[in-house]
Amino acid sequence: MVERTIGDIEIRQYPEFLIATIDGMADEDAFRILFDYIAGNNRSTEKVSMIVPVISGKERREEISMTTPVISTPGSFSFVMPSRYTLDTIPESSDKRVRMIEVKWRKVAVFGFSGRTN
């Protein structure tokens, strides 16, 4: 929720959310593990699509959209999980390197840009 705008900067308040996180790996390797998790490599084989729903296979699987952003901080790489999940309801990963972390609500300053970051 945007609380106010100061020039090109928005002050936003974000509610609590969950992230699936990998620590101590190169972004490319961590991305692959997290992608495998949302592709169904979890204990309930539940798929979590990133952008558009994907229907695959003969098994009945619940599909949920992943929200943005993907977060990369020194030493970790994370996907933000859909808001309907809690630590108690999110599918458990089959890979022990994937950790679920609850991020408390926060207020942030946001500046938009185009392109990529290093």
SVG drawing of the C-alpha trace seen along z (x, -y; Angstrom):
<svg xmlns="http://www.w3.org/2000/svg" viewBox="-7 -16 35 55">
<polyline fill="none" stroke="black" stroke-width="0.4" points="0.0,0.0 1.4,-3.4 1.2,-5.8 2.7,-8.8 4.9,-9.9 7.9,-12.2 9.0,-13.1 9.9,-9.8 9.9,-7.9 7.0,-6.0 6.6,-5.2 4.9,-1.9 3.7,0.4 4.0,4.1 2.1,6.7 3.8,9.9 4.9,12.4 6.8,15.6 9.9,16.2 11.5,19.4 15.3,18.9 18.5,20.5 21.7,19.4 25.3,19.6 25.0,20.3 25.5,18.5 22.3,16.9 22.0,19.2 22.3,22.4 19.9,21.0 17.4,20.0 17.4,23.6 16.7,25.1 13.9,22.6 12.5,23.1 12.5,26.9 10.6,26.3 7.8,24.2 7.8,26.7 6.6,29.4 9.8,30.7 8.1,30.5 6.5,33.0 3.0,32.4 4.2,32.1 2.2,28.9 3.1,26.6 3.6,22.9 3.6,21.0 5.8,17.9 3.8,15.8 1.0,17.6 -0.8,20.8 0.7,24.0 -1.4,27.2 0.7,30.2 0.4,34.0 -2.6,36.2 -2.5,35.7 -4.8,33.1 -2.6,30.3 -3.5,27.0 -1.9,24.1 -1.0,20.8 0.6,17.7 3.9,16.5 4.1,12.9 7.0,10.6 9.8,9.8 12.6,12.2 15.0,11.1 18.8,11.5 20.9,10.3 24.5,11.1 24.6,14.8 21.0,15.6 18.4,15.8 14.7,15.8 11.3,16.1 8.3,14.4 5.5,16.8 1.8,16.2 0.1,14.3 -2.5,17.0 0.2,19.2 1.5,19.3 4.4,21.2 1.9,23.9 0.3,24.2 3.2,23.7 4.3,27.0 7.4,28.4 10.4,28.5 11.9,31.9 15.3,30.1 16.5,29.2 18.4,26.2 15.1,24.4 14.0,22.5 10.7,20.7 11.0,17.3 8.2,15.1 9.0,11.4 7.2,9.0 5.3,6.0 7.5,3.1 7.6,-0.4 9.9,-1.0 10.9,-3.7 10.7,-2.5 12.4,-4.1 11.4,-2.6 14.0,-1.9 14.3,0.0 17.0,2.6 19.1,4.9 21.1,4.5 24.5,6.0"/>
</svg>
